[in-house]
Amino acid sequence: MPETPRPSRLVSEVDFARDGKQTGYVRLFHSTHESAYGFLPIPIVVVKNGEGPTALFTSGNHGDEYEGQVALTNLAQWLEAGMIQGRVIILPMANYPAALAGRRVSPIDDLNLNRIFPGDPDGTVTRQIAHFIDSHLIPLADLVIDLHSGGSSLNYIPCALARQSADPVLYQKQLAALRAFGAPYTYIQGGAQGQGGDQTLGSGADRRGRIALGTELGGCGTMNPAGLAIAERGLRNLLVHLGILPREHWQEPPLPTRFLDVRGQDYYLYAPENGVFEPLVELGDMVVAGRPAARIHTPETPWRAPVELAFNAAGIVMCKRIPARTKRGDCLFHLASDLPVD
């Protein structure tokens, strides 16, 4: 006999089947010295009107990524039940403890929410959150978009992304949704381990046959206004694309999205030594294999020549490390190359 899946221990204050606009919290009970019977209040908004598709919009998966959190906060305030046909679920602080602390990982268990799906209902705080999203929210949705940016250690050209579904029909739905979102660039991942492999929120959506999208909207641990504008337009366009919002809310992107490929380790450049990172290229630069990319300096041994690094592939510089102090194994850049898409 197959084992019966264990239920989530989290309790939602909102009724996902009820029409109207509801705001409240998902309660994750967490007993501490300061609060014996307390819970962590994960904010959630559900807007529903009759039958129709469901969109699940999440951000704050990494707590130091802010464009998505602001975009979803604005959407939650703007959207009303009478405007839509269907349902929108908004989770702006998915990893609530990390988002509250402004950290990539949770200050409670030091876990990265986007590396532990499908989670564990009996696990630590972050594992319980992953399990609730994976087992309770994703099954309700037709489309899931998890809004990210580079956080404190990286900066990105604002873009959308998806891990290519193995189902060709679902992949075409992904591409159509990415075109509707309308970011200037869209890159397709191959699910490499450095990108989270099959342990991300998006991979959980893909496993359940849902349209799964993501973004990288800026970074540097700040709020990128251009990334925010792309997210706000893109989220409304996705709702129009799904038939949840009427066509009058469509905002035409300035240009069609440019599809890019990021599917091999050659696209990434890592620090081979500890030291101070001197970038020799900037975001948006076009590079060729062999072009000098960076130097790693060692001021603690100033008589030692810097380590010089070159790119292993050609493409556009999509992402760059922000802190100059770096360690062996830190990602310094990643590239993307053009991807023909039917």
C-alpha positions in Angstrom: 0.0 0.0 0.0 1.4 3.4 -0.9 2.0 5.7 2.1 -0.6 8.4 2.6 0.9 11.8 2.2 1.3 13.6 5.5 -0.8 16.8 5.7 0.7 20.3 6.3 0.8 21.6 9.8 0.2 25.1 8.6 -3.2 26.7 9.0 -4.6 29.2 6.6 -6.9 32.1 7.8 -8.3 32.5 4.2 -10.8 30.2 2.4 -9.5 29.5 -1.0 -12.9 28.5 -2.3 -14.8 31.6 -1.2 -15.6 34.5 -3.5 -14.4 38.0 -2.7 -11.1 39.5 -1.6 -9.6 38.0 1.6 -6.5 39.0 3.4 -4.9 37.2 6.3 -2.1 34.9 7.3 -0.9 31.3 7.0 -0.1 30.4 10.5 3.1 28.4 11.0 3.1 27.4 14.7 6.5 28.0 16.2 7.2 27.6 19.9 10.0 29.6 21.3 11.3 30.8 24.6 9.7 34.2 24.0 6.3 32.7 22.7 5.4 29.3 23.8 2.2 29.0 21.7 3.1 31.5 19.0 2.9 31.3 15.2 4.8 32.9 12.3 2.2 35.0 10.3 2.9 34.5 6.6 0.8 37.1 4.8 -1.5 35.9 2.0 -4.1 37.5 -0.2 -6.8 35.6 -2.2 -9.0 37.4 -4.7 -11.7 35.2 -6.3 -14.8 35.7 -8.5 -16.6 32.7 -9.8 -15.1 29.9 -11.9 -12.0 30.4 -13.9 -8.2 29.9 -13.9 -6.0 30.4 -10.9 -2.7 32.3 -10.8 -0.3 31.8 -7.9 2.1 34.8 -7.5 4.9 34.4 -5.0 7.9 36.5 -3.9 10.1 36.8 -0.9 11.3 33.2 -1.5 14.7 34.9 -0.8 14.2 37.6 1.7 16.7 40.1 0.3 15.0 40.3 -3.1 12.6 43.2 -3.0 11.2 44.0 -6.5 8.8 41.1 -6.4 7.7 41.9 -2.8 6.8 45.4 -3.7 5.1 44.4 -7.0 2.9 41.9 -5.2 2.1 44.3 -2.4 0.9 46.9 -5.0 -1.1 44.2 -6.8 -2.7 43.1 -3.6 -3.9 46.6 -2.9 -5.1 47.3 -6.5 -6.9 44.0 -7.4 -10.6 43.6 -6.5 -12.8 40.6 -6.9 -15.2 42.5 -9.3 -12.3 43.1 -11.7 -11.6 39.4 -12.4 -13.0 36.0 -13.4 -11.2 33.3 -11.6 -8.7 33.4 -8.7 -5.4 35.1 -7.8 -3.4 33.9 -4.8 -0.7 36.3 -3.7 2.1 35.3 -1.3 4.5 38.2 -1.1 6.7 36.9 1.7 6.9 33.2 1.0 9.9 32.7 3.3 8.5 35.1 5.9 11.3 34.9 8.5 13.9 35.5 5.7 11.9 38.3 4.2 11.4 40.0 7.6 15.2 39.8 8.2 16.2 40.9 4.7 18.3 37.7 4.3 18.5 35.1 1.5 18.0 32.3 4.0 15.9 32.0 7.1 17.4 33.3 10.3 15.6 30.4 12.1 17.0 27.3 10.5 19.5 28.9 8.0 17.8 27.2 5.0 17.2 28.4 1.5 13.6 27.9 0.7 14.3 27.6 -3.1 16.6 24.6 -2.5 14.4 22.3 -0.4 11.2 21.6 -2.4 9.0 19.6 -2.0 9.7 20.2 1.7 8.6 18.3 4.8 5.5 18.8 6.9 7.4 17.6 10.0 10.6 19.4 9.2 12.1 22.7 10.3 10.3 26.0 9.6 11.5 26.5 6.1 10.9 22.9 5.1 7.3 23.3 6.4 6.8 26.4 4.3 8.0 24.6 1.2 5.7 21.6 1.9 2.7 23.9 2.3 3.4 25.8 -1.0 4.1 22.5 -2.8 1.2 20.5 -1.5 -1.5 23.1 -0.8 -1.0 26.2 -3.0 0.6 24.8 -6.3 -2.2 22.2 -6.8 -4.7 25.1 -6.8 -3.0 27.0 -9.6 -2.9 26.9 -13.4 0.1 29.2 -13.6 2.8 29.9 -11.0 5.4 32.7 -11.1 8.0 33.1 -8.4 9.5 36.6 -8.5 13.2 36.7 -7.8 16.2 39.1 -8.2 19.9 38.9 -7.5 19.6 39.7 -3.8 22.6 41.0 -1.8 25.4 39.2 -3.7 24.3 39.5 -7.4 22.9 42.0 -9.9 20.9 41.0 -13.0 19.7 42.6 -16.1 15.9 42.4 -15.4 14.6 39.3 -17.1 12.1 36.5 -16.9 13.0 32.8 -16.9 11.7 29.3 -17.0 13.1 25.8 -16.6 12.1 24.1 -19.8 9.4 21.6 -19.1 10.0 18.1 -20.4 6.4 18.1 -21.6 6.4 19.8 -25.0 2.8 20.9 -24.7 3.5 22.5 -21.3 6.7 24.0 -22.7 4.7 25.8 -25.4 2.4 27.2 -22.7 5.4 28.4 -20.8 6.7 30.2 -23.9 3.3 31.8 -24.5 3.1 33.0 -20.9 6.7 34.4 -21.0 5.8 36.3 -24.1 2.8 37.8 -22.3 4.9 38.7 -19.3 7.1 40.7 -21.7 10.4 41.1 -20.0 13.2 42.5 -22.3 15.0 39.2 -21.9 13.9 35.7 -21.1 16.3 32.9 -20.4 15.6 29.2 -20.4 17.3 27.1 -17.8 18.3 23.5 -18.0 17.9 22.8 -14.3 21.6 22.6 -13.5 22.4 22.0 -9.8 23.8 25.5 -9.5 20.4 26.8 -10.4 18.6 24.8 -7.8 18.1 21.6 -9.8 14.7 20.0 -9.1 14.4 21.5 -5.5 13.0 24.9 -6.4 9.4 26.3 -6.2 9.3 26.3 -10.0 10.3 22.7 -10.2 7.5 21.8 -7.8 5.0 23.5 -10.1 6.5 21.8 -13.2 6.2 18.4 -11.4 2.5 19.0 -11.0 2.0 20.0 -14.6 1.6 23.7 -13.9 2.9 26.6 -16.1 6.0 27.6 -14.1 7.8 30.9 -14.6 10.3 33.0 -12.7 12.2 36.3 -12.8 15.4 38.0 -12.0 14.5 41.7 -11.6 17.7 43.4 -10.5 19.6 42.9 -7.3 22.3 44.5 -5.1 20.0 44.1 -2.1 18.1 47.2 -3.3 14.9 48.0 -5.2 15.4 48.3 -8.9 12.7 50.7 -10.4 13.1 49.2 -13.9 12.7 45.7 -12.6 9.6 46.7 -10.5 8.0 48.3 -13.6 8.6 45.1 -15.6 7.1 43.0 -12.9 4.0 45.2 -12.5 3.2 45.2 -16.2 4.1 41.6 -16.6 1.8 40.4 -13.7 -1.2 42.2 -15.1 -0.4 40.9 -18.6 -0.3 37.3 -17.2 -3.7 37.8 -15.7 -5.0 39.0 -19.1 -3.3 36.1 -20.8 -5.0 33.6 -18.5 -8.4 35.3 -19.0 -8.6 36.4 -15.3 -8.4 40.1 -16.1 -10.2 41.7 -19.1 -8.2 42.8 -22.2 -8.4 46.4 -21.2 -5.7 45.9 -18.6 -3.2 44.6 -21.2 0.0 46.8 -21.5 2.0 46.1 -24.6 5.7 45.5 -23.8 8.0 48.0 -25.6 9.7 45.1 -27.5 9.1 41.4 -27.9 11.1 39.4 -25.3 14.5 38.1 -26.5 14.8 34.4 -25.7 18.2 33.3 -24.3 19.8 30.0 -23.3 21.5 29.3 -19.9 21.9 25.6 -19.7 25.6 24.7 -19.1 28.3 25.3 -16.6 30.3 27.0 -19.3 27.9 29.9 -18.9 29.0 30.5 -15.3 32.3 31.9 -14.1 33.5 31.2 -10.6 36.2 32.6 -8.4 39.2 30.1 -8.2 40.8 31.9 -5.3 39.9 34.1 -2.3 40.6 37.8 -2.8 39.2 41.0 -4.2 37.1 40.7 -7.4 37.8 43.3 -10.1 35.3 42.9 -12.9 36.5 43.7 -16.4 33.0 43.7 -18.1 29.6 45.1 -17.2 26.0 43.8 -17.4 24.8 43.7 -21.0 28.2 43.4 -22.5 28.6 40.9 -25.4 31.6 38.7 -24.9 33.4 35.9 -26.7 35.1 32.8 -25.3 38.6 33.8 -24.1 37.8 37.4 -23.4 39.3 38.6 -20.0 36.5 38.7 -17.5 38.0 39.5 -14.1 41.0 39.7 -11.9 41.2 38.4 -8.3 43.6 40.5 -6.2 45.2 39.5 -2.9 46.0 42.7 -0.9 47.1 40.5 2.0 50.0 39.5 -0.3 50.4 42.6 -2.4 53.6 41.3 -4.1 51.5 38.5 -5.7 50.2 39.0 -9.2 46.4 38.9 -9.6 44.7 35.8 -10.9 43.3 36.6 -14.3 40.1 34.9 -15.5 38.5 34.6 -19.0 35.1 33.5 -20.1 34.6 29.9 -21.3 31.7 30.8 -23.6 30.3 33.6 -25.7 27.1 35.5 -24.8 25.5 38.4 -23.0 26.6 39.2 -19.4 23.3 38.7 -17.6 24.5 38.6 -14.0 27.5 40.0 -12.0 28.6 39.5 -8.4 28.3 42.6 -6.2 30.6 42.3 -3.2 34.2 42.8 -4.2 35.5 40.4 -1.4 35.1 37.0 -2.8 35.9 33.4 -1.9 36.8 30.3 -4.0 33.6 29.0 -5.5 31.6 32.3 -5.6 29.8 33.0 -8.8 31.2 36.1 -10.5 29.2 36.2 -13.7 26.8 34.2 -15.8 26.2 34.5 -19.5 23.3 33.8 -21.8 23.3 33.1 -25.5 20.5 33.6 -28.1 18.0 30.7 -28.2 15.9 30.0 -31.3 12.3 29.6 -30.2 9.4 28.5 -32.5 
